[in-house]
Amino acid sequence: MEPKIVIFTTPTCVFCRKAKEYFQSKRLRFKEVDVSRDPAAAQDMVRRSGQMGVPVILINNHVVVGFDVAKIERLLALH
């Protein structure tokens, strides 16, 4: 079963772009949420992660703050 991946991003975020490229290279689908355009999503991101910075990545509702490849791969290995 494919993991459910959500990436909270902003248009100017370099690490957001790296995260998206990483998931694309693994042929994994993800939903991108631009928190600069969606205040409700920004509040949801802060509520879930305690962080205001992006990227915040959800993998099956597990929070990854930043582009932490080791943690991302650990969570992906669970599926």
Backbone torsions as a table, in degrees:
resi	resn	phi	psi	omega
1	MET	NA	135.7	-178.1
2	GLU	-74.4	136.8	179.1
3	PRO	-68.6	151.5	175.3
4	LYS	-90.3	116.9	-175.0
5	ILE	-120.4	128.7	174.9
6	VAL	-126.4	132.6	177.5
7	ILE	-118.8	117.9	173.5
8	PHE	-84.9	124.2	-171.6
9	THR	-135.5	173.0	163.0
10	THR	-133.1	158.1	-176.6
11	PRO	-61.8	-27.1	-174.2
12	THR	-97.2	3.0	-173.0
13	CYS	-82.0	114.2	-179.2
14	VAL	-65.8	-43.4	-177.9
15	PHE	-71.4	-25.6	173.1
16	CYS	-63.7	-44.2	179.5
17	ARG	-62.7	-42.5	178.5
18	LYS	-62.8	-40.1	179.1
19	ALA	-63.5	-44.8	179.7
20	LYS	-63.0	-43.0	178.0
21	GLU	-61.9	-38.9	179.0
22	TYR	-60.8	-50.6	-178.5
23	PHE	-65.2	-36.8	177.1
24	GLN	-64.7	-38.2	-179.7
25	SER	-66.7	-26.7	177.9
26	LYS	-90.3	1.8	-178.0
27	ARG	58.4	39.3	177.7
28	LEU	-105.0	133.0	177.7
29	ARG	-80.0	147.4	177.9
30	PHE	-147.8	158.7	174.5
31	LYS	-104.5	127.8	177.9
32	GLU	-100.2	130.7	178.6
33	VAL	-120.7	114.4	-179.6
34	ASP	-84.1	102.9	-176.3
35	VAL	-72.8	-14.3	176.9
36	SER	-73.0	-19.6	-179.1
37	ARG	-108.2	-8.2	-172.6
38	ASP	-133.5	90.0	-177.6
39	PRO	-58.8	-34.7	179.2
40	ALA	-65.9	-39.5	177.9
41	ALA	-66.9	-38.2	178.2
42	ALA	-61.9	-43.3	177.4
43	GLN	-63.4	-41.0	178.3
44	ASP	-62.0	-42.7	179.3
45	MET	-61.1	-46.4	-179.9
46	VAL	-64.8	-40.7	178.9
47	ARG	-60.9	-42.8	-177.8
48	ARG	-73.4	-37.8	-169.2
49	SER	-110.2	-20.2	-173.2
50	GLY	74.6	8.6	-175.4
51	GLN	-118.2	146.1	174.1
52	MET	-101.7	-13.7	-179.6
53	GLY	-84.4	155.6	177.0
54	VAL	-115.5	159.3	1.0
55	PRO	-80.6	150.1	164.0
56	VAL	-117.2	126.3	-175.1
57	ILE	-116.3	132.3	173.7
58	LEU	-108.2	126.7	174.3
59	ILE	-120.6	107.2	-173.8
60	ASN	49.6	45.6	178.3
61	ASN	68.9	8.6	171.1
62	HIS	-89.7	131.6	-174.2
63	VAL	-88.5	131.5	170.9
64	VAL	-121.2	119.9	178.5
65	VAL	-95.0	123.7	-177.5
66	GLY	81.8	177.6	179.3
67	PHE	-91.6	77.9	-177.0
68	ASP	-97.0	90.0	-173.1
69	VAL	-58.6	-41.9	-178.6
70	ALA	-60.3	-45.6	-179.8
71	LYS	-68.7	-39.7	178.2
72	ILE	-60.0	-47.0	-178.3
73	GLU	-66.4	-35.0	176.3
74	ARG	-62.7	-44.6	179.7
75	LEU	-68.4	-38.4	178.8
76	LEU	-66.6	-32.1	-178.9
77	ALA	-68.1	-20.0	179.3
78	LEU	-72.0	-10.1	-174.0
79	HIS	-119.9	NA	NA
